[in-house]
Amino acid sequence: MVTLCLVTRRLLRVLVATLVTACLPALAVAQGGPPLITDDPDTPGPGYWEINIAVLTEKTHAQKHVEVPRVDLNYGVGRRIQLKFEMPWVALQHEEQRTETGAGKATVGVKWRFIGQEGERIAWSIYPQLDFNMAHSSVTRGIAEEGRQLLLPTEITVEMFHLEINGEVGRNLVENGPDTWIFGVSTEGHVLPRLELLAELHGERVTDSTGLITVGGGRLKLTSKMILLMAIGHSVRSQLDEGPRTYAYAGLQLNLPRQFTFERDVGRRPAAPEIRRR
């Protein structure tokens, strides 16, 4: 219990430190998405790809859920639309140490940013996503839940007084279970030209139970096309049937042919590419 408290306190310190960093005029950014849970309104750009290949681990008192790999493909259609396909291979370890492996739920989605863009005062998007099973055997072995899920979130980024904050809230419609609400707030800041620190507070509400988790991590730019993603988190409030939850993410982000730069003003010289994630 003492160890869990220490982890939670450290993650809260990361959140506070990142918020302070984001207040610095030259370094402020606010982006969600991998390795964070909370998403943001950013899109890859016209004809650009963003590919995230990662290992994700979530652990509760009842089970350990590992996705290796989690492949997340994102493609920009014009400046405001993003198409998404995500597919994990799951290893699920139960409390009695029995392990099952198989295909997890696939996700398809379309993000539409209808207001603003990166670097402007306000950017706002909607991002409907459909989860569905790729293999019935995964359902029978308990790797994936039976039925489809439709997530209907909206994301907004607001910039004021050199501080940028990204927020997301949405309703998850579950075919064979209770519907849920998801919500989160995140921010990030450059501490070195190639390194961002990031933090978030993310929550999920199921019927009368609400779970909250803090996540801290970073993005390290390795090359003009490749970024190292890292994050770790722990619950600060557990859902009744779940208990304490630990979250870890490690992966690589590929930007092809490179990162797209959104210009604030027509005719303005493009800024140097920064680490960005949709």
Backbone hydrogen bonds, N-H to C=O, Kabsch-Sander energy under -0.5 kcal/mol:
donor,donor_aa,acceptor,acceptor_aa,energy
5,C,1,M,-2.1
6,L,2,V,-2.2
7,V,3,T,-2.3
8,T,4,L,-2.4
9,R,5,C,-2.4
10,R,6,L,-2.2
11,L,7,V,-2.2
12,L,8,T,-2.2
13,R,9,R,-1.9
14,V,10,R,-2.1
15,L,11,L,-2.1
16,V,12,L,-2.3
17,A,13,R,-2.9
18,T,14,V,-2.5
19,L,15,L,-2.0
20,V,16,V,-2.2
21,T,17,A,-2.4
22,A,18,T,-2.5
23,C,19,L,-0.7
23,C,20,V,-0.9
24,L,21,T,-1.6
27,L,24,L,-1.2
28,A,24,L,-1.1
29,V,188,E,-1.4
33,G,38,T,-4.0
36,L,33,G,-2.6
40,D,278,R,-0.5
47,G,76,G,-2.5
48,Y,45,G,-2.0
49,W,256,L,-3.5
50,E,74,N,-2.7
51,I,254,L,-2.7
52,N,72,D,-2.7
53,I,51,I,-0.5
53,I,252,L,-2.5
54,A,52,N,-0.5
54,A,70,R,-2.0
55,V,250,A,-2.9
56,L,67,E,-2.1
57,T,248,A,-2.7
58,E,65,H,-2.7
59,K,246,T,-2.3
60,T,63,Q,-2.7
61,H,242,E,-0.9
64,K,93,Q,-2.6
65,H,58,E,-3.4
66,V,64,K,-0.6
66,V,91,A,-2.5
67,E,56,L,-3.2
68,V,66,V,-0.6
68,V,69,P,-0.5
68,V,89,W,-2.6
70,R,54,A,-2.5
71,V,69,P,-0.6
71,V,87,M,-2.3
72,D,52,N,-2.6
72,D,70,R,-0.6
73,L,71,V,-0.5
73,L,85,F,-3.3
74,N,50,E,-1.9
75,Y,83,L,-2.4
76,G,48,Y,-2.5
77,V,81,I,-2.4
78,G,76,G,-0.7
81,I,77,V,-1.0
82,Q,111,K,-2.2
83,L,75,Y,-2.9
84,K,109,G,-2.5
85,F,73,L,-2.4
86,E,107,T,-2.6
87,M,71,V,-2.5
89,W,69,P,-1.9
90,V,88,P,-0.5
90,V,102,G,-3.0
91,A,66,V,-3.0
92,L,100,E,-3.4
93,Q,64,K,-2.9
93,Q,91,A,-0.6
94,H,92,L,-0.6
94,H,98,R,-3.1
95,E,62,A,-0.9
97,Q,94,H,-2.1
100,E,92,L,-2.6
102,G,90,V,-2.1
104,G,88,P,-2.4
106,A,132,F,-2.6
107,T,86,E,-2.5
108,V,130,L,-2.0
109,G,84,K,-1.7
110,V,128,P,-1.8
111,K,82,Q,-2.7
112,W,126,I,-2.6
113,R,80,R,-2.7
114,F,112,W,-0.9
114,F,124,W,-1.0
115,I,124,W,-1.5
120,E,117,Q,-1.9
123,A,157,T,-2.1
124,W,115,I,-2.3
125,S,155,E,-2.8
126,I,112,W,-1.8
127,Y,153,P,-2.0
129,Q,151,L,-2.4
130,L,108,V,-3.0
131,D,129,Q,-0.5
131,D,149,Q,-3.2
132,F,106,A,-2.1
134,M,104,G,-0.5
138,S,135,A,-1.0
139,V,135,A,-0.7
139,V,136,H,-0.7
140,T,136,H,-2.0
141,R,137,S,-1.5
142,G,139,V,-1.4
143,I,138,S,-2.2
144,A,138,S,-1.5
149,Q,131,D,-1.8
150,L,173,L,-2.5
151,L,129,Q,-3.0
151,L,149,Q,-0.6
152,L,171,R,-2.7
154,T,169,V,-2.4
155,E,125,S,-1.9
156,I,167,G,-2.5
157,T,123,A,-2.8
158,V,165,I,-2.2
159,E,121,R,-2.7
160,M,158,V,-0.5
160,M,163,L,-2.7
163,L,160,M,-1.8
165,I,158,V,-2.2
166,N,186,S,-2.6
167,G,156,I,-2.9
168,E,184,G,-2.4
169,V,154,T,-1.9
170,G,182,I,-2.5
171,R,152,L,-1.4
172,N,180,T,-3.2
173,L,150,L,-3.1
173,L,171,R,-0.6
174,V,172,N,-0.7
175,E,148,R,-2.4
177,G,174,V,-0.7
180,T,172,N,-2.2
181,W,205,R,-2.1
182,I,170,G,-2.6
183,F,203,G,-2.2
184,G,168,E,-2.3
185,V,201,L,-2.0
186,S,166,N,-2.7
187,T,199,A,-2.0
188,E,29,V,-1.5
189,G,197,L,-2.4
190,H,27,L,-1.5
191,V,195,L,-1.9
192,L,195,L,-1.5
195,L,192,L,-1.2
196,E,219,R,-2.2
197,L,189,G,-2.6
198,L,217,G,-2.0
199,A,187,T,-2.1
200,E,215,V,-2.1
201,L,185,V,-2.3
202,H,213,I,-2.8
203,G,183,F,-3.5
204,E,211,G,-2.1
205,R,181,W,-2.7
206,V,204,E,-0.5
206,V,209,S,-3.0
207,T,179,D,-0.7
209,S,206,V,-2.7
211,G,204,E,-2.9
212,L,237,R,-2.8
213,I,202,H,-2.7
214,T,234,H,-2.0
215,V,200,E,-2.1
216,G,232,I,-2.5
217,G,198,L,-2.2
218,G,230,M,-2.5
219,R,196,E,-1.8
220,L,228,L,-2.4
221,K,194,R,-2.9
221,K,219,R,-0.5
222,L,220,L,-0.7
222,L,226,M,-1.8
223,T,226,M,-1.9
227,I,253,Q,-2.1
228,L,220,L,-3.2
229,L,251,G,-3.2
230,M,218,G,-2.1
231,A,249,Y,-2.2
232,I,216,G,-2.5
233,G,247,Y,-3.2
234,H,214,T,-1.8
235,S,245,R,-2.3
236,V,212,L,-2.2
237,R,212,L,-1.8
242,E,239,Q,-1.4
243,G,239,Q,-1.8
246,T,59,K,-2.4
247,Y,233,G,-2.5
248,A,57,T,-2.3
249,Y,231,A,-2.6
250,A,55,V,-1.9
251,G,229,L,-2.3
252,L,53,I,-2.5
253,Q,227,I,-2.8
254,L,51,I,-3.2
255,N,225,K,-2.6
256,L,49,W,-1.8
256,L,254,L,-0.6
259,Q,224,S,-0.6
260,F,44,P,-0.6
262,F,260,F,-0.6
268,R,265,D,-1.7
